[in-house]
């Protein structure tokens, strides 16, 4: 289990015990979004030269203004004290995955060279739902660099069926293929 998963699991258990899973998820995602959008805030919170007390002061001011859930406030203070605040994006993602797992859902990401068609989208969701026995939330993104095919991320697993991957595999196979020199024309 990764450090992010460990922290996310601890936060999930505390949130579940207090009946605040939804509120904690919303506040955690909201705080992470604010940090990601502010270069100055990120610089302060991730700077090892700034002491924990100063970082907690910044956190307290922000979280009080946002009326954040007490579990989130305490959790973020723990991250500051342990020097783990820079792992907040990974922890937030792991928490979201834990919430999804508890509700019987799974989030998958499909990356394609062109937008998915409705029939292909339905086929992907149906196939993953059949294989996992869970309800599927599909997020999509377009990346022309994969040339064609599909790159699918399900939790920590990535299935790369892209044309770019196949071309790279072919290039490696050609580069390492033995060349027979004894068969020269006479």
C-alpha positions in Angstrom: 0.0 0.0 0.0 1.4 3.4 -1.0 1.8 6.3 1.5 -1.0 8.1 -0.3 -3.3 5.1 0.0 -2.5 4.7 3.7 -3.3 8.3 4.5 -6.5 8.2 2.3 -7.6 5.0 4.0 -7.1 6.6 7.5 -9.1 9.7 6.4 -11.8 7.5 4.9 -12.3 5.5 8.1 -12.5 8.6 10.2 -14.9 10.3 7.8 -17.1 7.1 7.6 -17.1 6.9 11.4 -18.4 10.5 11.7 -20.8 10.2 8.8 -19.0 12.9 6.8 -17.6 11.1 3.8 -19.3 13.3 1.2 -18.3 16.5 3.1 -14.7 15.4 3.5 -14.5 14.4 -0.2 -15.8 17.8 -1.3 -13.6 19.8 1.0 -10.5 17.8 0.2 -11.0 18.1 -3.6 -11.8 21.8 -3.2 -8.6 22.5 -1.2 -6.5 20.6 -3.6 -8.0 22.5 -6.5 -7.2 25.8 -4.7 -3.6 24.8 -4.1 -3.2 23.7 -7.7 -4.5 27.0 -9.0 -2.3 29.2 -6.9 1.5 29.2 -7.6 2.1 31.4 -4.5 0.1 29.1 -2.2 1.8 26.0 -3.5 5.2 27.7 -3.1 4.5 28.5 0.5 3.0 25.1 1.4 5.6 23.0 -0.3 8.7 25.1 0.7 10.8 23.0 3.2 12.4 26.3 4.4 9.1 27.5 5.8 8.3 26.1 9.2 5.3 24.0 10.0 3.8 26.6 12.3 3.7 29.2 9.4 2.2 26.7 7.1 -0.5 25.7 9.6 -1.3 29.4 10.0 -1.9 29.7 6.3 -3.9 26.5 6.2 -6.0 27.6 9.2 -6.8 31.0 7.6 -7.9 29.4 4.3 -9.9 26.6 5.9 -11.6 28.8 8.3 -12.7 31.1 5.5 -13.9 28.1 3.5 -15.7 26.7 6.6 -14.0 23.4 5.9 -15.0 20.1 7.6 -13.1 19.7 10.9 -11.7 16.3 9.7 -10.2 17.9 6.7 -8.6 20.7 8.8 -7.1 18.2 11.2 -6.0 16.0 8.3 -4.2 18.8 6.5 -2.5 19.8 9.7 -1.2 16.3 10.1 0.1 16.4 6.5 2.0 19.6 7.2 3.4 18.2 10.5 4.7 15.1 8.7 6.0 17.0 5.6 3.5 15.2 3.3 1.4 18.1 2.0 3.1 17.8 -1.4 1.4 14.4 -1.7 -2.0 15.9 -1.5 -3.0 15.2 -5.1 -2.1 11.5 -4.8 -3.9 11.3 -1.4 -7.0 13.1 -2.8 -7.1 10.7 -5.8 -6.7 7.7 -3.5 -9.5 9.0 -1.2 -11.8 9.4 -4.2 -10.9 5.8 -5.3 -11.7 4.6 -1.8 -15.1 6.3 -1.8 -15.9 4.9 -5.2 -14.9 1.4 -4.1 -17.2 1.7 -1.0 -20.1 2.7 -3.2 -19.5 0.0 -5.8 -18.2 2.3 -8.4 -15.0 2.4 -10.4 -13.5 5.3 -12.4 -11.7 4.7 -15.6 -10.0 7.0 -18.0 -10.0 6.5 -21.7 -7.4 8.4 -23.8 -7.9 8.3 -27.5 -6.6 10.1 -30.6 -10.1 11.3 -31.5 -13.2 11.6 -29.3 -15.0 8.4 -28.5 -18.2 7.6 -30.4 -21.3 6.8 -28.3 -21.3 3.1 -29.3 -17.6 2.7 -28.4 -18.2 4.6 -25.1 -21.0 2.2 -24.2 -19.0 -0.8 -25.2 -16.0 0.2 -22.9 -18.3 0.9 -20.0 -20.2 -2.4 -20.5 -17.0 -4.4 -20.8 -15.4 -2.9 -17.7 -18.6 -3.3 -15.7 -18.9 -6.9 -16.7 -15.3 -7.6 -15.7 -15.3 -5.7 -12.4 -18.9 -6.1 -11.3 -19.0 -2.4 -10.5 -20.7 0.6 -11.9 -18.4 2.5 -14.2 -17.6 6.3 -14.3 -15.8 7.0 -17.6 -13.6 10.1 -18.0 -12.3 10.8 -21.5 -9.4 12.8 -22.9 -8.0 13.2 -26.4 -4.3 12.9 -27.2 -3.4 12.9 -30.9 0.1 11.7 -30.0 -1.2 8.1 -29.5 -2.1 8.1 -33.2 -5.0 5.7 -32.8 -6.4 2.9 -30.6 -7.0 3.3 -26.9 -5.1 3.9 -23.7 -7.2 2.8 -20.7 -6.5 3.5 -17.0 -8.4 1.6 -14.4 -7.2 2.4 -10.9 -3.5 1.8 -10.9 -3.6 -0.4 -14.0 -2.9 0.9 -17.5 -3.8 -1.0 -20.7 -2.1 0.5 -23.7 -3.7 -0.5 -27.0 -2.6 2.6 -28.8 -1.1 2.6 -32.3 1.8 4.7 -30.9 2.6 1.8 -28.5 2.4 -0.8 -31.3 4.7 1.3 -33.5 7.2 1.7 -30.7 7.1 -2.1 -30.1 7.7 -2.8 -33.8 10.6 -0.3 -33.8 12.2 -2.0 -30.9 11.7 -5.5 -32.5 13.3 -4.3 -35.7 16.2 -2.7 -33.9 17.0 -5.9 -32.0 16.3 -8.4 -34.8 19.3 -10.5 -35.8 20.6 -9.8 -39.3 22.0 -12.8 -41.1 25.2 -12.0 -42.9 26.0 -15.4 -44.3 23.3 -15.3 -46.9 24.9 -12.9 -49.4 24.0 -13.0 -53.1 26.7 -14.3 -55.4 
